[in-house]
């Protein structure tokens, strides 16, 4: 009898302890815009601006072929060394990109930047097979710098940083267990509790305005990517609603709802990468007779596929990502990929390979 009483007592204590860690308020308000109290994600905004200025410099050679790029300048922007930005607030921010990039990819970007400098030395040439140079669209409206294999390295850098820095930091780091299992009681004015602040920082990396998706103007990289395929997938609202729900749930200490929201964000964001890759592959097929746009769109697709490696608990293996990239361009290394050998069948096979993994895209892949 004593054993049974002891067991019952322990069981009740465990039950009470568990319930004490669960939500404390069933009736909390979920806002329709990200206008909660004590929100701050200025560091994330700074890093997005750093990427934007880095890419602006990387693409400056497209319209100024007589001014080759400097890998030193690009790398200084990557590490925020020697005041490389035109915006003094970025230089003095104490923030950088490299240290926030997923460790396995940190050194790769410096390789891409060195390769881009070399490619820019041929900006006075016309891009063709085995010859780096500029390629202008049939309309004359757009010009891109391509390497000798038809790869637009500035896009590899831009979308690569978007994935390995912004996407990784948001979904793997800030929505990960370590950053979510922190104090949620002590409130600091202007930034909330530690848990609220980490959630806000995850939202900041998505790069959406607080009234997204009703406001789709001046979107940063990821909000813009989501919006590209939103008319087909309806992903804008699902991602934003999850961010809104999760923030409210944290404030109400409803951790079940928080966890449901962060899983939605991770799943939907990963799906955005896969869907946008297919969308750019479809764009490439539509522009098959316009080489500049064809290779630009292929590079975009390649970069988004590669970006899938940076996500959390993804449903696709890195080895399968490598196989898909090789199917598309002959190599999973952007510096060895060759779009001059890519055929329409290769593009179709790549689309099918992606949609067979992300099965919700199977019925809509032709429309993306």
N, C-alpha and C positions, 0 to 999 in steps of 0.2 A: 504493500500500500504506500509506503514511504517513497518507493521508487516511482510509482505512478504519479504521486503528488508533485514530486520533484520534476518529472518530465512535463507535467501540465504547467507548472510554474515557468519553466524555461521556455516552453512553447509560447505561452502568453507574452513573455518578455520579448521574444523574437518577433512575434506578431506586432506588438506595440512599437518596437523599435523600427520595424519596416514601415508601419503606417506613418510614423513620425517623419520619415524621410520623403514621403510622397506629397502630392500637391496639398496645399493648405487653403486654397481658394478656388472653388469651382466656377465662380461668377466673376471673372476678370474680363476686362475690355481689351479686345484686339483692334488696334487702330487700322485705318485704311491707308495711311501713309506712315513712313518711317520717321515719325515725329515724337517719339517717346522722350521722356525726361532724361537728362544727363547722358546724352549720346555723344560719342567722340570717336572719329576714325580718321583723324588728320594724317597720321603716318601712312595710311593706305592711299589716301589721295595724293600724297607726296610721291609715292612710288609709281603710281599710275602716271603722274605728270613726268616723272623721270623717263619712263618708257616712251612716252609720247615725244619728248624732246630728243631722245636718243634715235628714235625711228625717223623723226623729221630730219635730223642730220644725216642718217644713213641713206635717205632718199633724196637728199639735196643734189646729189650727182646726177639724178635723172633729168634735171633741168639745167644743170651747170656742169657739163661733161669735162670742162677744162679745169675743174677743181677736184682732183681725186680725194678720196676719203683718207682719214688717218686712223689706223687701228688704235693708236695711242689715245686719241680723243674718244673713240668709242669705248675703250676699256676704262678710261677715266670716268666716263658717264656711268658705266656699269658698277664701278667701285666708289663713285663720288670722290674722286681724287683731283687735286689741283684746280678746284673751282671750274668744272667743265661746262656748267649749264649757263644759259643766258639769263635764267631766272635766279637772282641771288638768293632767294628764299630756299631754293632747292640745294644750292651749294652749302648753305649754313644750317641745313635741317638736321644734320647728324645722322641722316638716313642714307641707305644705299640699297642697291638691288642684289648684288652678288651674294651677300650673306643670307638673304632670304630665299634664294633659289635652292631647290632640293639638291642636296650635296652631290649625288651622282652626276648632275648636269652642270655644275658650276663652271668647271674648266672648259666645257664644250663651247660655251658662248664666246670665250676668248678666241677659240679656234675659228669660229664663224666670223668673228670680227676681223681677224687677220686675213682670212680668205676674202672677205668683202673688200678690204683695202686693196688686195691684189687685183680683184675683179674690176675695181673702179679705175685702175690704171688703163683699162681698155674702153673707157666710156666714150672715147672718140671713134670707136669702131661700131659696126652694125652686128648685133648678136646673130650668131648662126652656129650650127653644129661645130664643135671644137674651137669656137671663137667667142670669147666673152665680149659683151658690148651692150649697147642700148637697143631696145626693141619698142617701136611705136605702134600703137593700135591703128587699124585701118582708118578710123575717123580722125586720127591725129590728136585726139584729146588726151591720151594717156601714154606715158613712156616709162619703161621699166628697165633696170639694169639686171641682166642675166649673166650667169657664169657660163663657162664653155659647155655646160650640160643643160642649159636652159632653166637653171634653178635661180629664183629670185631670193638671194640670201638675206635681203632686208626683211622679207616676210618670214623667213625661218627664224630670224632673231626676234622680230616683234611677237609673232604668235608663240614662239618658244618661251619667251619671257612671260607672256600672258599665262602660259600653262605652268611652267616650272617655278614661277614666282607667285603670281596672283592666285591662280587656281589651287596650287599646292598649299599655299599658306592658309587660304580660306578653308578648304575642305579637309585637308590632312592635319594641319596644325591647329587652327583656331576652333574648328568644329570637332577636333579630336578629343580623346579622353582626357589628356593632361590639362588642356586649356578649359575644358568644360567641368572638370572636377576640382573646382576652386571655390573660394569663399563667395557666398551669395547673400551675405547679411550686412557686412560693413560697407556703407555707401560713401563714395567720394563725390563731392559736388562737381558736376561737369563731365563725369565719366561713369557714374553708377557703381555697382558692385563689380568685383573682378570678373564674375561670370557674365554679367551684362556687357561689360566692356569688351570682353573677348568675342561675344556674339556680334557686337557692333563692328568690330574690326573685320570679322568674317564678311559681314555685309559690305563694308567699305571696299574690299577687294573685288566684289562683283561689279562695282563701278556704275551703279544705277542711281538716278535722282530719287529723292525721298518719296516722290509721287509717281514713281514707275508702277505700272506700265501705262497709266493714263498720259504720262509725259514721256515721250520717246525721243526727245531732242537732246543733242549733244551727249549721246551715250558713249561710255568708255568701252573698252574692248569686249568684255564678256556680256554686258547688257546688250551691246550692239550685236554680238553673235547670236544671242538668244532671240533678239528681235528679227533677225534675218529669216529665221524659220518659224517664227511664232504663228504666222497665219495658217500654217499646216499643223503644228504641234500644240499650240496654245500654252507654250512653256513660260511665257512672261509672267502670267498671273500665278501659276503654280509655284514658281521660284520665289516671287515677291511675297505671296501669301504665306509661304513657309517661313521666310525671314520675319515677317510681321508676327506670325503666330508664335514662333520660337522665342522672340524677344518678350512678348507678353507673358508667355508661360514661365520664363525664367524669373521675371519680376514677381509672379504669383507662386513661385517655387513648385510649379507643376512640371516635374522633370520627365514624366512619361510623355507629355505633349511636346516638351522641348526635344526629346530624343526622336519622336516621330517627325518633327519638323526638320531636324538636321539630316535625317535619313532621306527625306524628300529632296532637300537641297542637293545632297550628294548625288542621288540617282538622277535627278533632272539635269544637273549641271553636266554630268558625264554624258547624258543623252544628247545634250546640246552639242558637245564636241563631235560626237558621231554623226549627228544629223547635219551639222554645218559642213563637215567633211564631204558628205554625200552631195550636199547642195552645191559646193564648189566643183565637184566632179561633174555634176550635171551642167553647171555653167561652162566648164571646159569643153564639154561635148558640143554645146550650143555655139561656142566660139572657135570651133575647130578650124575655120577658115581665116581666123584673125590670130596669127601666131603670138603676138604680144599678150593678148587677153587669154589665149589658150594656156601659155606657160605660167602666166600670173595665177590663174585659177588652179592649175595643177599644184603650184607651190603652196597656195593657201590650203588646199585639201591635204597635202602631204603634212604640212605643219600641224594641222588640227589632229590628224591621226596620230602623229608623233606625240602630241600633247596629252593623249590619253594615258601615257605612261606616268604622268604626274599626279594622277588622281588616287583617291582612297578606296580600298577594297573594291577595285573595279571588276567588272564582270568579264573583262577580256585580259588575257595573259600578255605579258611583255613579249613573249616569244611569238604570239599570234600577231601582235602589232608589227613586229619585225617582218613577219611573213607577208602581211598586207602591204607594207611599205615597199618591200622587195617586188611584190607582184605589180605594184604601180610604177616603180621607177628603177628597179634593178638593185636597190640597196636600201637598207634601213639607216644608213649614214647620209645625212643631207649633203655632205661634201663629196660623196661618191654617187649619189643618185643621178640618173640621166633621163630627162624627160624627152630627149630626142628619139629615144627608143620606145616611148610609151604609145601604145595603140588604143583605138577605141575599145577593142576587146579587153585590153588590160584595165581600162577605166570601168567597164561594165563588171568585170570580175571583182574589182576592188569594191564597187558599190554592193555587189551581192555578198561579199565576204563580211562587210560591215553590218549589213542588214540581217544576215543570218545569225549574228551574235546579238545585235540589238533588235530583237524580233518585232518590237512595236513599230519599227520603221519599215518593215517589209511591205506593207500595203500602201505606204505613202512615198516610198523612195523615189519614184519617178516624178513626183510633184515637188520635191524639196528643191 
